[in-house]
Amino acid sequence: MAGSSIEQTKIAITQAIETLNQNDVISLVTYGSDVETLISAQPVKALNNLAPRIQSIEAIGGSALYDAINQAAAQLRRHRTPNSVNRMIILSDGEPTKGPREIEDFESLAKLFASENISISTIGLGNSFKEDLLSTLSTLSSGTFYYVKNPEELTDTLIADITPLNTIVARDIVLTLDFDRNVEIEEALGKQADIEQRTAIFKWNQLYSGTELKALLSATFFPTVHSHLTSKIVTATLSYLPASNAFSERVSETILIKTKLTSSKNHSLKTRIPDTLQVAYSLEIADSIREAIQFADEGKLDKGLKEIRTTLSELKWINYSLEDDTVAAQIETLQKTYDRIKAEGMNQIDRKTLTEQITNQNFTSQQVESPTEDSAGSNNR
């Protein structure tokens, strides 16, 4: 990272810190071939000589990303409390060059941090970073992955990730689904779950005000002689800790979800839940794009296009009877993406943009444009 990138990074860090509350705890870890804790974990109100320290950041070669993440996590743990919101924000413009560098190594880290209620947001800057690695870190730890094409976008991106931390309403959220013996779980879609026999458990670090947590699971229901009657299919238990009080008792609520088989197509259509279908189709689109990226990486773009084309046909057929405007918009967006990739191919910018969109389940019609010392920060609230 050099030139305008390093200068814009300094500006972004400075302005992002200015948005924090005085009691928020901040740490700044920089890394190249070596890792340095530039600002040790401390409340914002205790920061001294901030400007000179940030201005001392300079571009150096190498990327010891794995060690930097561990060092940032150590800073987070120094002030972690039962009521703190723990966020690590990683900025990278290149691939790891020192220490562990395989995605599997970083998967283990992300899962460990998630178990400690530490979420990781990742920012990939420019055109040389490893998007699969950064998206994996954010996905497994309930963070967000951002692709920043131009250094000038860094400030807005940092602030956009920090701002919601003031609006957390629940922490350590667990959704447990216990299915009836006539149900066989197939797989969790989109978000990972712990699955054992007929029980699936989803976990989130936190919930922000005005947002939703979504989990999707596919399962097979095996009919019995009584399936024409209304019967229980799953017991759902949601538990969480209120964010307002570190010493609050865990809140828990359980509901029974029932179902009944029908031979009426009209009745089946009327009882569909639009939000669930929209999420399902978004995931189906994401899967087709993910597979297209993999095929493109292998030099088999035609096979990748076939995956997208198959998904398009399926969604068009489904929405013929569903007539859902949101699904129609998703189909239109996917069609535009297919047409563009077919005409122009898939370059690295396309790959990064699409990875960001499918990672955050935010598949839009945004078009990509032509497109550079890294840092890992941590923050407790």
Summary of the structure (lengths in Angstrom):
residues: 381
radius of gyration: 22.8
end to end distance: 29.2
largest distance: 75.5
contacts: 1189
relative contact order: 0.15
helix: 43%
strand: 27%
